[in-house]
Amino acid sequence: MKEEEILGDTVEFLDEELKKALNEISNIAAKVYEKKMDAYEGFLETEKYNKIVVEIGNKLKEKGIDITKIEEYQDI
């Protein structure tokens, strides 16, 4: 059974997945900055993680949590 099936959409699970997606975006930005990845390729890669962030943000909003107001996510 996959972890997602066990945890479902708990706040803790969504928070972990959000952190993973934001970390991936940061890693891609670093690769572009270091010229290890083309800017266009970086843009395309970040798009899939941006969609994940929006999806998780919407799920958390349904639970009454607005990620735009959480300071922890503002620094990323």
Backbone as a printed PyTorch tensor [residue, N CA C, xyz], in Angstrom:
tensor([[[  0.8450,  -1.1830,   0.0000],
         [  0.0000,   0.0000,   0.0000],
         [  0.8890,   1.2450,   0.0000]],

        [[  0.5670,   2.1910,  -0.8500],
         [  1.3620,   3.4050,  -0.9430],
         [  1.1300,   4.2930,   0.2740]],

        [[  2.1450,   5.0980,   0.5810],
         [  2.0630,   6.0040,   1.7370],
         [  0.8450,   6.9140,   1.6280]],

        [[  0.5590,   7.4070,   0.4340],
         [ -0.5680,   8.3170,   0.2450],
         [ -1.8870,   7.6390,   0.5870]],

        [[ -2.0140,   6.3470,   0.2620],
         [ -3.2360,   5.6200,   0.5600],
         [ -3.4310,   5.4740,   2.0610]],

        [[ -2.3460,   5.3390,   2.7910],
         [ -2.4240,   5.1780,   4.2410],
         [ -2.7380,   6.5120,   4.9080]],

        [[ -2.0000,   7.5530,   4.5260],
         [ -2.1410,   8.8480,   5.1790],
         [ -3.2710,   9.6880,   4.6100]],

        [[ -3.6820,   9.4160,   3.3800],
         [ -4.7340,  10.2050,   2.7720],
         [ -4.3170,  11.6510,   2.6240]],

        [[ -5.2230,  12.5320,   2.9100],
         [ -4.9450,  13.9590,   2.7950],
         [ -4.8250,  14.6110,   4.1680]],

        [[ -4.1140,  13.9660,   5.0790],
         [ -3.9270,  14.5800,   6.3870],
         [ -3.0690,  15.8250,   6.2340]],

        [[ -3.2190,  16.7550,   7.1460],
         [ -2.4460,  17.9920,   7.1100],
         [ -0.9570,  17.6790,   7.1440]],

        [[ -0.5710,  16.7080,   7.9520],
         [  0.8420,  16.3530,   8.0710],
         [  1.3980,  15.8320,   6.7470]],

        [[  0.6270,  14.9650,   6.0880],
         [  1.0580,  14.4180,   4.8020],
         [  1.1650,  15.5220,   3.7570]],

        [[  0.1460,  16.3840,   3.6920],
         [  0.1560,  17.4790,   2.7240],
         [  1.3120,  18.4360,   2.9850]],

        [[  1.5990,  18.6890,   4.2560],
         [  2.7110,  19.5730,   4.6200],
         [  4.0360,  18.9870,   4.1390]],

        [[  4.2250,  17.6920,   4.3380],
         [  5.4540,  17.0250,   3.8820],
         [  5.5870,  17.0950,   2.3630]],

        [[  4.4920,  16.8270,   1.6700],
         [  4.5190,  16.8570,   0.2070],
         [  4.7800,  18.2710,  -0.3040]],

        [[  4.2240,  19.2660,   0.3770],
         [  4.4580,  20.6590,   0.0040],
         [  5.9250,  21.0200,   0.1720]],

        [[  6.5050,  20.6010,   1.2810],
         [  7.9280,  20.8720,   1.5190],
         [  8.8000,  20.2060,   0.4560]],

        [[  8.4480,  18.9790,   0.0640],
         [  9.2100,  18.2790,  -0.9800],
         [  9.1430,  19.0400,  -2.3060]],

        [[  7.9490,  19.4860,  -2.6670],
         [  7.7810,  20.2060,  -3.9340],
         [  8.5440,  21.5240,  -3.9210]],

        [[  8.4580,  22.2570,  -2.8200],
         [  9.1760,  23.5300,  -2.7200],
         [ 10.6860,  23.3160,  -2.7490]],

        [[ 11.1350,  22.2340,  -2.1390],
         [ 12.5590,  21.9000,  -2.1610],
         [ 13.0210,  21.5800,  -3.5870]],

        [[ 12.2040,  20.8650,  -4.3260],
         [ 12.5400,  20.5470,  -5.7190],
         [ 12.6520,  21.8210,  -6.5510]],

        [[ 11.7360,  22.7700,  -6.3360],
         [ 11.7910,  24.0430,  -7.0570],
         [ 13.0830,  24.7750,  -6.7230]],

        [[ 13.4620,  24.7620,  -5.4600],
         [ 14.7220,  25.3940,  -5.0430],
         [ 15.9210,  24.7280,  -5.7000]],

        [[ 15.9070,  23.4170,  -5.7550],
         [ 17.0090,  22.6790,  -6.3870],
         [ 17.1230,  23.0070,  -7.8720]],

        [[ 15.9990,  23.1170,  -8.5300],
         [ 16.0060,  23.4620,  -9.9520],
         [ 16.5560,  24.8710, -10.1440]],

        [[ 16.1230,  25.7960,  -9.2990],
         [ 16.6230,  27.1750,  -9.3890],
         [ 18.1370,  27.2160,  -9.2010]],

        [[ 18.6410,  26.4220,  -8.2750],
         [ 20.0880,  26.3750,  -8.0370],
         [ 20.8200,  25.8300,  -9.2620]],

        [[ 20.2580,  24.8070,  -9.8950],
         [ 20.8810,  24.2370, -11.0940],
         [ 20.9290,  25.2610, -12.2270]],

        [[ 19.8520,  26.0240, -12.3810],
         [ 19.8280,  27.0590, -13.4220],
         [ 20.8500,  28.1330, -13.1000]],

        [[ 20.9050,  28.5460, -11.8420],
         [ 21.8540,  29.5780, -11.4200],
         [ 23.2990,  29.1410, -11.6670]],

        [[ 23.5710,  27.8790, -11.3790],
         [ 24.9240,  27.3370, -11.5590],
         [ 25.1960,  26.9240, -13.0070]],

        [[ 24.2490,  27.2010, -13.8890],
         [ 24.3580,  26.8830, -15.3250],
         [ 24.4720,  25.3760, -15.5890]],

        [[ 23.9460,  24.5840, -14.6620],
         [ 23.9090,  23.1350, -14.8610],
         [ 22.6310,  22.7270, -15.5990]],

        [[ 21.7190,  23.7110, -15.7260],
         [ 20.4580,  23.4650, -16.4120],
         [ 20.0860,  24.7330, -17.1700]],

        [[ 19.6040,  24.5500, -18.3670],
         [ 19.1250,  25.6440, -19.2000],
         [ 17.9030,  26.3070, -18.5350]],

        [[ 17.7600,  27.6130, -18.6830],
         [ 16.6540,  28.3380, -18.0520],
         [ 15.2990,  27.8240, -18.5290]],

        [[ 15.1710,  27.5430, -19.8020],
         [ 13.9040,  27.0420, -20.3260],
         [ 13.5840,  25.6700, -19.7500]],

        [[ 14.5810,  24.8140, -19.7010],
         [ 14.4020,  23.4810, -19.1110],
         [ 14.0080,  23.6100, -17.6360]],

        [[ 14.6440,  24.5360, -16.9370],
         [ 14.3030,  24.7830, -15.5380],
         [ 12.8700,  25.2390, -15.3820]],

        [[ 12.4370,  26.1240, -16.2840],
         [ 11.0530,  26.5910, -16.2610],
         [ 10.0870,  25.4250, -16.4290]],

        [[ 10.3580,  24.5780, -17.4150],
         [  9.4850,  23.4260, -17.6550],
         [  9.4460,  22.4910, -16.4540]],

        [[ 10.5960,  22.2650, -15.8430],
         [ 10.6610,  21.3880, -14.6670],
         [  9.8870,  21.9760, -13.4860]],

        [[ 10.0220,  23.2870, -13.2820],
         [  9.3350,  23.8960, -12.1360],
         [  7.8240,  23.9150, -12.3240]],

        [[  7.3660,  23.9230, -13.5690],
         [  5.9280,  23.9590, -13.8150],
         [  5.2040,  22.7850, -13.1680]],

        [[  5.7760,  21.5820, -13.2550],
         [  5.0870,  20.4300, -12.6600],
         [  5.0350,  20.5530, -11.1360]],

        [[  6.0960,  21.1170, -10.5360],
         [  6.0850,  21.2880,  -9.0840],
         [  5.1840,  22.4490,  -8.6680]],

        [[  5.0860,  23.4700,  -9.5110],
         [  4.1650,  24.5680,  -9.2200],
         [  2.7320,  24.0570,  -9.1710]],

        [[  2.3950,  23.1450, -10.0800],
         [  1.0540,  22.5580, -10.0930],
         [  0.8020,  21.7630,  -8.8150]],

        [[  1.8080,  21.0580,  -8.3490],
         [  1.6850,  20.2960,  -7.1020],
         [  1.4650,  21.2430,  -5.9290]],

        [[  2.2170,  22.3460,  -5.8940],
         [  2.0770,  23.3300,  -4.8140],
         [  0.6610,  23.9000,  -4.8040]],

        [[  0.1370,  24.2470,  -5.9700],
         [ -1.2190,  24.7930,  -6.0540],
         [ -2.2380,  23.7580,  -5.5910]],

        [[ -2.0790,  22.5210,  -6.0390],
         [ -3.0030,  21.4520,  -5.6550],
         [ -3.0040,  21.2410,  -4.1370]],

        [[ -1.8260,  21.1790,  -3.5530],
         [ -1.7210,  20.9890,  -2.1030],
         [ -2.2680,  22.2100,  -1.3750]],

        [[ -1.9480,  23.3940,  -1.8780],
         [ -2.4700,  24.6240,  -1.2750],
         [ -3.9850,  24.6350,  -1.2550]],

        [[ -4.6020,  24.1850,  -2.3370],
         [ -6.0630,  24.1290,  -2.3940],
         [ -6.6260,  23.1130,  -1.4020]],

        [[ -5.9650,  21.9610,  -1.2880],
         [ -6.4270,  20.9470,  -0.3320],
         [ -6.3130,  21.4640,   1.1020]],

        [[ -5.2100,  22.1600,   1.3990],
         [ -5.0430,  22.7130,   2.7470],
         [ -6.0460,  23.8310,   3.0050]],

        [[ -6.3440,  24.6040,   1.9800],
         [ -7.3230,  25.6860,   2.1380],
         [ -8.6950,  25.1150,   2.4830]],

        [[ -9.0370,  23.9680,   1.8750],
         [-10.2910,  23.2880,   2.1950],
         [-10.3390,  22.8930,   3.6700]],

        [[ -9.1710,  22.6730,   4.2520],
         [ -9.0820,  22.3030,   5.6680],
         [ -8.9260,  23.5370,   6.5610]],

        [[ -8.9930,  24.7320,   5.9520],
         [ -8.9140,  25.9620,   6.7270],
         [ -7.5080,  26.5050,   6.9210]],

        [[ -6.5440,  26.0000,   6.1610],
         [ -5.1530,  26.4460,   6.2920],
         [ -4.7590,  27.1820,   5.0170]],

        [[ -4.3690,  28.4470,   5.1690],
         [ -3.9470,  29.2680,   4.0340],
         [ -2.4250,  29.3440,   4.0360]],

        [[ -1.7830,  28.6550,   3.0880],
         [ -0.3170,  28.5910,   3.0860],
         [  0.3150,  29.9390,   2.7750]],

        [[ -0.4460,  30.8590,   2.1950],
         [  0.1240,  32.1790,   1.9030],
         [  0.3240,  32.9960,   3.1630]],

        [[ -0.2760,  32.5650,   4.2590],
         [ -0.1610,  33.2810,   5.5360],
         [  0.8520,  32.6420,   6.4800]],

        [[  1.4120,  31.4990,   6.1120],
         [  2.3500,  30.7850,   6.9730],
         [  3.7660,  31.2620,   6.6680]],

        [[  4.4130,  31.8370,   7.6650],
         [  5.7390,  32.4350,   7.4920],
         [  6.7710,  31.4290,   6.9930]],

        [[  6.6780,  30.2050,   7.4430],
         [  7.6300,  29.1540,   7.0630],
         [  7.7330,  29.0030,   5.5400]],

        [[  6.6270,  29.1830,   4.8400],
         [  6.6150,  29.0120,   3.3930],
         [  6.9900,  30.2830,   2.6440]],

        [[  7.0620,  31.3980,   3.3270],
         [  7.3990,  32.6600,   2.6720],
         [  8.8820,  32.7680,   2.3630]],

        [[  9.7190,  32.0670,   3.1050],
         [ 11.1680,  32.1440,   2.9300],
         [ 11.6840,  31.2530,   1.8120]],

        [[ 10.8480,  30.3780,   1.3180],
         [ 11.2930,  29.3950,   0.3220],
         [ 11.1600,  29.9770,  -1.0710]]])
